[in-house]
Amino acid sequence: MNVIRIVAVYILPFKDIVRSMKPLTTHQSLEEVHSSIDTTKTVGGWKRFMLFVGPAFLIAVGYMDPGNWATDIAGGSKYGYSLLWVLLMSNFIALLLQTLSARLGIVRGRDLAQVSRETYTPIVNYSLWLLAEIAIAACDLAEVIGMAIGLNLLFSLPLFWGVCLAVLDTLVILYLQRKGMRYLEAFIFALVALIGLSFLIELIFARPNMGEVALGFIPVLQDKGALYIAIGIIGATVMPHNLYLHSSLVQTRRTKKSDEGILTAIKYNLIDSFLALNLAFLVNASILILAAAVFFKNGYNNIAQIQDAHGLLAPLLGKKLAPTLFAIALIASGQSSTITGTLAGQIVMEGYLDLRIAPWLRRLITRLLAVLPTLAVIHFLGEQRIGDMLILSQVVLSLQLGFAIVPLIHFVSDKEKMGKFAISLTVKFFAWLSAIIILGLNLKLVFDTLVDWQVQLAAYSWVFNFIIIPAVCLATLLFVYILWCALTGSHIKYEPKTLHPKAEEIPIITRKSYQRIAICVDFSKSDTKAIIEGVAHGEKATSFYLLHVVESAGARKMGDEIQDYETNEDWKQLHAYGDKLREQGYEVYEKLGFGDPKTELPLIAENVKAELLVIGQHGHKGFKDYVFGETISEVRHNAKCPVLVV
C-alpha cells in the first residue's frame, strides 16, 4: 500500500489533484486571470480600446473549429450556395447572444454558470451542469478529430495516432495560461489570421460566381437533409459553452465600477464581438463557398468527409498549394479551438459545482471523453465514419443551446439584479426571436430523429422505450421549468450554498486547568517545542506523561516482550526528558508503547486518562511519510481527548 501511495504522490501529482478538488475560497470567475488586465489607467481612444480587444476572438475561435468545416463542406457540396443564409442568420444570433453574455459578466461580475447556481435549486443546477459538460465534450470531439485529420493530411500520420497526439496540446494551453491572458490572446489571433489568409487564397483559386453567392442569402430549405445540416451549422456557430466562456473572459479586464465605466466596457466589448464574430462568419462562409464552387459545381454532391475535400482540391483547382493550405488551416483551427473547451470546462465546473480542479486534469478528462469514443469509432467502424461524427457533434451542440440561451435571457432581463443595464424590450424581443428559431429547428430535429430511431431500434424496443424516451421527457421537463422561470421573471426562493456556515455564538471563555497532560515525543528536534508547549498548558499540580512508541519490526511483532537495543535506548531517552522536568518541580511519568504510533499513542493517552494530548512535528516527512506513515493526522482522529499539534 505504501508503494502505491509513493507512486501516486511522486510519479503523479496526486496531492495537487486532491487539494484542488475543494470548494472555492473566492467567488471570482477564472480566478488566476481575473482583473489581470487594467483598463482604468488609459483615458480613452485607440489604446484603451485595444485593452478590451481579445475575449471575443477567443470566442470566435470556437465558431471556426473543425466541426464547422464538416457542416459547411457538407452543406456547400450538397446544396451549393443555398445555405449561406443559415450562416448569416447564425452569425446575427451569435453576435446578439454573445453580447448579452458579455453584458452579464460586466454588470454582475459573475459568469453564466455562477448566476445559475445562485438562482436555481441544486437538482436543476446539476442537470444544467451535466448538459453543459455534454456540449463541451461534443465540441472537444470536433477539435480532436480536426487536429487528427489535419496531421494526417499534412504528414500522413494515421488518424488513430493523430487522435492520441491531440491530447498533448494540453501542455501548450497550460504554458500560455501561465504567461498571461495577452499571450494567450495573441497566440489565438495569430492562428485565426493564418486560417483567414489560407481561405482567402483558396477563394482566389476557386473564383466563385458572386451572383450565385448573393442568391444564397435568400432563405430556403430544400429538403429534410438541408434541415439537418442547417441545425448542424447553427450548432457549430452558436455554441452553448461559448456563452459561459464570454461571461467570464470579459472579467479578465479591470474596469471602473461606476455607471460610466460599465457603459464603456459594454461598448468596447460590443465592438470586439462585432469584429471577431464577423471574421468567423467570413471564414465559415469561405468554406461553404469553396465547397459549392469546387465540389457542387463539378457534381461532387456528397462530400461529407474533410479528407475527401482535401483530396479533390488539387485536381479540381489545378493548384498543388490548395490542399496544403487547407491542411494547415485545419490544424490551426483544431489547435486554437482547444482553448475554448479548456476554459469553458473550467468555468462550467467551478460555476455550477463551486469546485476547483487542477486545469491539466480538467483538460485531460475532457480530452479523454472525446478521444475514447473517436478511437472506438476508428477501430470498429473505420475512418470513413469520422465525418459523420463531426456533423453529429455539431447537432448535439445545437440541442444543448436552449438550456444556455433561456437562462441567459432570463438573467440579463432581470431589472432587480441588472439595474439600469437590463436589456431593453427591443433587445429582449430579438433575443427571444433567436431562441424561438433555434428551439423550433431543434424540436423538428428531435421529432424526426425519434421517428427514425423508433424504426432503427425496432429489434431493441426496450432501449427506445425505457432509455431514450425517459431521457427526452426529463430533458423536456427541465427545459419547461427554466423557460417558466424566464417567462415569469420569477426568482427561485433558494439560498445558495455559502462558503462558510453561519458563525456560532462564542460563550464567555474561562481558562481551563488540565490535571493530566500527555506529551508525545520521538527524540527529534520538535520534542523541545512539544514539551514546552505541553507544560505551559498545565500547572505545578498537573501530572505530565511523556509518551513514546517503539515502532520497529520486532516491537510491532512482540510488543512489550521485546527487550532489544532500541527499546533500552528509548527508555533512557524518555527518562532523561522526565528527569529534566522533575528537576524543575513537575510531576512526570514515562510511558513506552510498542507497535503503530497511530493507534498506540491514543490508547496510552486514554489509559492514563489524559485531558489533553500534545504532539509535535514528527521527525520524518516527504518520502518517509509514505514509508513509515503519517502520524499526526491519524492520532488526531483516533484520540478521544483534545489534541494540540505544535
Steps between C-alpha positions, in 0.01 A plus 500: 500500500785738586653435157172599336490818703857586407423454129181702529678795654843502342428371150154657466424837664230336710520749785436791264191326367358433844577849624346659191175304521346714771248782532620833371650743749390793286207569271700631203461345160835378355665614820857467372447767228209694649547879455855434380480764222454852635292725271452779754836674454455584131266794444347404167540466129672230300737387775219443746293314244793268431504402867145369460571312176554130554215314676279491191786363287536208743126450458521530120750215491224263603293628208752383244605167650517174298135429579406804295712372215307174486157665493609776260662255257199264518258789443700661218565178310139378516297822483740747339473856628141459621590465870701820522198668656519250789858609566400867492203443731718298735752780508235759594369271773851432624585871509185579698540218750872553553447871572233400756745259656768770517248741654417249773866458591576874494197618698464225759861389519382140475511246221192320371569183699547693826175692455318173425634345822380801696154492340389140454465212742783242522326231292441748216860619522642148486284427197610817321861424588472151352353637177774764480765232544342298218519808278867555586578133432328531160704809420820329610413203281503729196832652605666161550377368166595820317853498640543132411372551146725802448807307615399210278460720193825692551731231639316174410475420871234229558179637650525267799837645604393852409211471744739377770742784426222758534496437876844659536385846397400543865863594567483786250187635661636486854822675393309786337265533798798541731650770277182706527180580313666733249739227389209259468297751298797582276554131426134457411498810280802370308328166434177672395696720259666189355161336443355812339799549269492136391136517393542837332759339273272197450214724385729679256580159353130393491362822344133455605212662310411798720150528358419145609664568835261795553198274430617272780389758755132446409347269767404157366522138624480252215437179697536319833873456443541875464323546835738256667805682362344840581458397865857372495617838367311680777648264759845554356459878498302582815673286762348465848830481683612825334221676690654383828848588380430854381330599828823402675765629258373858516582491871871470420484878444511725804247777443354783703189393689318825428215522250733673257762227537245225442358675192851538359575133554171396336569728199853377440405135546218547247755625244734216590218248445394662172851480354581149622171331417479656156850372431377155605201541267729584207709188569192276519349659192830448316495129583141458379562710186817303427306172532221632275734644235732199483291192592134587434575654160700194396233249605659389829184539708569271795832623641448443872859404575765768548757258357301472177483877472875525546570232240280660234630857534819446299347323196194728486684830556821398326704649783732287715510772766124480564492169696809602700338827608181307580690261733696780668181696568335187638785438747492867605124478544518185713788630714346841564153371583638280778529818708123539494428158643772530765389831646128427458541170683670674790230769515212253485641273770598781735179693437243224535675278757697763692793264459859556393694234315852515359478653146718228345281229654179672386642523149614138503156377610329703227751378244449134595122540469562599138796275424361167620177508291700618197752219534214252540330623180829486305573150626157342461332701221797631304637843418225565246249567783702786650316760292165374633629543855603858429155597372329311785712689755372832361139382515555403865633851564190650341270288716670635814451862399158550656629408845755782483309763300183508711679554834720766335199698376338457841800639688574802276129594505491508881466869593547426869846347446612687185355837596513761224709260289219248454429449129232709330172364363640517145808296586285259700271453197789406271654281768179300539454493121847345471411249770174411323680442168758275661248313715259458211768345281610280788147375572463404135833318510416317824165382363650377173789332681267318742291372209815369328632340819171327568530325165872427529466363853194287430694189606609675821177674593593499873790737426266744330216466751692489828816704432452744213141606567548552878818703431312720252213546748734601783682747273164643390386547862826675584466732203136580580603588854777743406279644223223563755747673731619720213155592368357582842818673614469311828782475748545159650481522876814297543789595721820398317774317681719748683871470547468456877205418731367768730743571782392365839477710812816481711435463876704673772840329506667399825851357527488123534737329743612161370579236765645241262695590185662245267790617285617293199874494429702330227852619594517755218554876496126557541494343849613817677215707351245230581616466863514879559154551350356204691638609835381858437142371488530346845595600851729368774219271617449356151615146426703484179542179297778469246394255227716325242431197280765252385397430141769255388403178324581300816291730718203473264526120518589434867360809671622572855675161516783627284812615681728602215757777473252754356253444783767550766630815334148641470443443874821685580402795278152513646630495859750775410211727394311409817795571728545847350137586573507349848800721581269797432244366746251335263330164553602290199434141393653318200291265288648285223277336238573241234369469143321757285514856646172591330310259726734464797528869591122558526468173694767596756345846535165338573654260755662782698173699476672794329290815464728643229731328252792709367683385187779670307615463141635151462858454391436392143311652207461481123616163370532351851136582571407240241748246634431535873157659481361836607437512874343833588191473281413149618568574869277805481211288373555206738552695824196543727639811674586841347823498297742792484730486196819703546 
